[in-house]
Amino acid sequence: MADGISSFWGPVTSTIECCEKNYAYSSYIAEFYNTISNIPTVLLALIGLANALRQGFEKRFSVLHISNMILAIGSMFYHATLQKVQQQGDETPMIWEMLLYMYILYSPDWHYRSTMPTFLFLYGAIFAVAHSILRYDIGFKLHYVILCLLCIPRMYKYYIYTEDASAKRLARLYLLTLLLGIFCWVIDRCLCEKISHWSINPQGHALWHGFMGLSSYFANTFLMFCRAQQRGWAPKVLHLMGILPYVKIEKPKTQ
């Protein structure tokens, strides 16, 4: 939306702006709420990373939590500056993160262990270069949606083969927060002209960040449970301070 006070970062060069007044609170932060709303995602990813490292989960889960943090930090820089380079620093990690989810979801049944990570790494690298040169817009969105859709069948398979009620609840929370986040994103994009005349802006894109941070955490925790179950680590879903779910495992002594 139109600028409020003067801008430290110069004219807006990004191709997308959300339904929030630019530089309303600081000349250093273009979209204030869209910037700070990424902080919970970083904190949740730190909690997940600490749990993965403390209990000795496979490195893929540590990388997954770190990728969540990188994506959130990239989003903070983008919404704070509304510059094209920072926009790509937000969008490219979104694709990398989905490729990592695909690896975690599909690799347990992949017979040629080295081929999948090699292919996904090269795919991610080629996309990053192509996106920096061609600067996709609609193409990027379609690309991201397709990768998300490719993950759904496998997530559903994990859900139906999981008997633990607490783990199934994680999957349902993941889906609920995902749908709420999408709803907020659509409202912010499609009804911005009307929202701009309201006395209070509901900050739909900021809510999208919050719900997606929760959704990612629930998805990661569910996948950690499923993987621990595959490895025979007797996983249990416990709750930090009685609120935030996490996975507790008991590895056999030989491991």
Solvent accessible surface area in square Angstrom, and as a share of the most:
residue,aa,sasa,rsa
1,M,64,0.29
2,A,84,0.65
3,D,77,0.40
4,G,35,0.34
5,I,87,0.44
6,S,88,0.57
7,S,36,0.23
8,F,117,0.49
9,W,99,0.35
10,G,25,0.24
11,P,114,0.72
12,V,47,0.27
13,T,71,0.41
14,S,14,0.09
15,T,80,0.46
16,I,30,0.15
17,E,66,0.30
18,C,7,0.04
19,C,2,0.01
20,E,6,0.03
21,K,107,0.45
22,N,1,0.00
23,Y,0,0.00
24,A,42,0.33
25,Y,129,0.49
26,S,30,0.19
27,S,31,0.20
28,Y,126,0.48
29,I,42,0.21
30,A,0,0.00
31,E,0,0.00
32,F,56,0.23
33,Y,77,0.29
34,N,1,0.01
35,T,9,0.05
36,I,67,0.34
37,S,18,0.12
38,N,6,0.03
39,I,77,0.39
40,P,65,0.41
41,T,18,0.10
42,V,24,0.14
43,L,99,0.49
44,L,22,0.11
45,A,4,0.03
46,L,83,0.41
47,I,60,0.30
48,G,4,0.04
49,L,25,0.13
50,A,59,0.45
51,N,12,0.06
52,A,1,0.00
53,L,116,0.58
54,R,158,0.58
55,Q,23,0.10
56,G,35,0.34
57,F,13,0.05
58,E,33,0.15
59,K,173,0.73
60,R,43,0.16
61,F,0,0.00
62,S,12,0.08
63,V,77,0.44
64,L,0,0.00
65,H,1,0.00
66,I,72,0.37
67,S,20,0.13
68,N,6,0.03
69,M,24,0.11
70,I,90,0.46
71,L,32,0.16
72,A,4,0.03
73,I,74,0.38
74,G,12,0.11
75,S,7,0.04
76,M,49,0.22
77,F,122,0.51
78,Y,11,0.04
79,H,2,0.01
80,A,13,0.10
81,T,1,0.01
82,L,1,0.00
83,Q,33,0.15
84,K,17,0.07
85,V,113,0.65
86,Q,55,0.25
87,Q,2,0.01
88,Q,25,0.11
89,G,35,0.34
90,D,16,0.08
91,E,8,0.04
92,T,12,0.07
93,P,12,0.07
94,M,31,0.14
95,I,0,0.00
96,W,115,0.40
97,E,9,0.04
98,M,18,0.08
99,L,11,0.05
100,L,31,0.15
101,Y,21,0.08
102,M,34,0.15
103,Y,45,0.17
104,I,7,0.04
105,L,1,0.01
106,Y,63,0.24
107,S,18,0.12
108,P,42,0.27
109,D,84,0.44
110,W,119,0.42
111,H,164,0.73
112,Y,156,0.59
113,R,215,0.78
114,S,79,0.51
115,T,68,0.40
116,M,22,0.10
117,P,53,0.34
118,T,75,0.44
119,F,126,0.52
120,L,20,0.10
121,F,149,0.62
122,L,95,0.47
123,Y,74,0.28
124,G,4,0.03
125,A,42,0.33
126,I,120,0.61
127,F,12,0.05
128,A,24,0.19
129,V,91,0.52
130,A,24,0.19
131,H,1,0.00
132,S,55,0.36
133,I,124,0.63
134,L,115,0.57
135,R,137,0.50
136,Y,69,0.26
137,D,57,0.30
138,I,114,0.58
139,G,38,0.37
140,F,12,0.05
141,K,52,0.22
142,L,106,0.53
143,H,37,0.16
144,Y,32,0.12
145,V,74,0.42
146,I,96,0.49
147,L,9,0.04
148,C,39,0.23
149,L,101,0.50
150,L,84,0.42
151,C,10,0.06
152,I,97,0.49
153,P,83,0.52
154,R,25,0.09
155,M,24,0.11
156,Y,138,0.52
157,K,82,0.35
158,Y,21,0.08
159,Y,57,0.22
160,I,87,0.44
161,Y,158,0.60
162,T,3,0.02
163,E,159,0.71
164,D,52,0.27
165,A,65,0.50
166,S,33,0.21
167,A,0,0.00
168,K,44,0.19
169,R,112,0.41
170,L,3,0.01
171,A,10,0.08
172,R,118,0.43
173,L,60,0.30
174,Y,47,0.18
175,L,93,0.47
176,L,96,0.48
177,T,9,0.05
178,L,40,0.20
179,L,99,0.49
180,L,68,0.34
181,G,0,0.00
182,I,74,0.38
183,F,125,0.52
184,C,15,0.09
185,W,75,0.26
186,V,60,0.35
187,I,46,0.23
188,D,3,0.02
189,R,95,0.35
190,C,97,0.58
191,L,64,0.32
192,C,33,0.20
193,E,140,0.63
194,K,132,0.56
195,I,2,0.01
196,S,49,0.32
197,H,151,0.67
198,W,133,0.47
199,S,120,0.77
200,I,136,0.69
201,N,38,0.20
202,P,56,0.35
203,Q,32,0.14
204,G,4,0.03
205,H,16,0.07
206,A,12,0.10
207,L,81,0.40
208,W,41,0.15
209,H,15,0.07
210,G,25,0.24
211,F,51,0.21
212,M,38,0.17
213,G,4,0.03
214,L,62,0.31
215,S,2,0.01
216,S,21,0.13
217,Y,8,0.03
218,F,18,0.07
219,A,5,0.04
220,N,1,0.00
221,T,5,0.03
222,F,0,0.00
223,L,2,0.01
224,M,4,0.02
225,F,2,0.01
226,C,8,0.05
227,R,39,0.14
228,A,0,0.00
229,Q,83,0.37
230,Q,88,0.39
231,R,91,0.33
232,G,47,0.45
233,W,6,0.02
234,A,57,0.44
235,P,18,0.11
236,K,116,0.49
237,V,19,0.11
238,L,71,0.35
239,H,86,0.39
240,L,78,0.39
241,M,172,0.77
242,G,64,0.62
243,I,138,0.70
244,L,27,0.14
245,P,9,0.05
246,Y,45,0.17
247,V,0,0.00
248,K,75,0.32
249,I,11,0.06
250,E,108,0.49
251,K,70,0.30
252,P,57,0.36
253,K,208,0.88
254,T,133,0.77
255,Q,103,0.46
